[in-house]
Amino acid sequence: MSEIPKDPLKAILLELECHFTWNLLKEDIDLFEVEDTIGQQLEFLTTKSRLALYNLLAYVKHLKGQNKDALECLEEAEEIIQREHSDKEEVRSLVTWGNYAWVYYHMNQLEEAQKYTGKIGNVCKKLSSPSNYKLECPEIDCEKGWALLKFGGKYYQKAVTLNPDNSYIKVFLALKLQDVHAEAEGEKYVEEILDQISSQPYVLRYAAKFYRRKNSWNKALELLKKALEVTPTSSFLHHQMGLCYRAQMIQIKKATHNRPKGKDKLKVDELISSAIFHFKAAMERDSMFAFAYTDLANMYAEGGQYSNAEDIFWKALRLENITDDHKHQIHYHYGRFQEFHRKSENTAIHHYLEALKVKDRSPLRTKLTSALKKLATKRLCHNALDVQSLSALGFVYKLEGEKRQAAEYYEKAQKIDPENAEFLTALCDLRLSI
């Protein structure tokens, strides 16, 4: 069997109209949140949008590294097309086929990928499209718009103008307005929505998110409890409730300068227990929800339950098929736990470094490099021959572009451990670039 070259196939794939070519960046969303929302919508929405939802869910599954699950979603989409769109089966299949082609391409099943690009090419030719693999049609534009609403937020205002009765779009616009410091205007949309709906969990949850970010935690909890009555298995809702209880706990601790006493201490303990309950529920309902693990572990640590915290962190560290961003976060939080609760500086440095090695550019980078420098410098004051601290400083300074300082620390580390391949490689690279 002849081998299919990847590059010509990739060029064809880039011409397709589907989720993989619509510039839907995973950095713009929380994958678990979107996945959970789609699940709720599939359960509660009418069949009108189910095709678009399954196609979008397939793409989200791919972003999570779950390509087999993505294929199952596309199979569901195909069934809907055959059942509900038989009059326009070929046109309505184009996005689904494009997604199939891309998923198989990423699975390195190139013949399967080529089969679907061939199907798309045949439809485009049959309908006399000026493009070999792209067809201009309102059905595809509609599906693209739906996906962009989920990922970008650039079209919220125009969607509200076109769909004034769509509470789902309104709540997204409210959150977008909150992002750009127009919270009062956003709250008008939320209040309008809450007057119109009674039990739409996928709307209530985002209204609750609006109030949580506004620090109106009791209002947020009220809405989340209402949504949870309808969808008690939602990991997202449980996680959001945990965040509300945690925020209330932090507020009391700040007001008492981290020394709550009497009623304040009792309230803090109660809030910690409530947060633990809901973070644990979120984790149990979605075993791949990385932030639920770290939030639960940190809350156990807050309550002095260190062995439970350790257990949850280790489960998080063993998670497979999670994003680099999630790995980065897990190592960072575990490093902090080791430094401040377990007082294990060696382990803390190791995990801070692992966090930076997984992903060196993120909102946590400044915190990580600062923590590493402070901890390593402190240790060197007690022991100038601490090779772990020397190499950690070398790594951080190299990351920051301070090549001479990085080389100095790696040289000191290499003198203590002359056979260490990592030090030798780093030194060689630095000397060549200085």
GICORFEN-V153252 format. One record per helix or strand of 2 or more residues. SS is the DSSP state (h for helix, s for strand). FROM is the first residue (numbers start at 1). TO is the last residue. If there is no record, write none. Layout:
SS|FROM|TO  SS|FROM|TO
//
This chain:
h|6|13  h|19|21  h|26|28  h|31|44  h|47|63  h|67|84  h|86|106  h|110|126  h|138|151  h|156|162  h|167|179  h|183|196  h|201|213  h|217|230  h|235|255  h|262|285  h|290|302  h|306|317  h|324|340  h|345|358  h|365|382  h|387|399  h|403|416  h|421|433
//
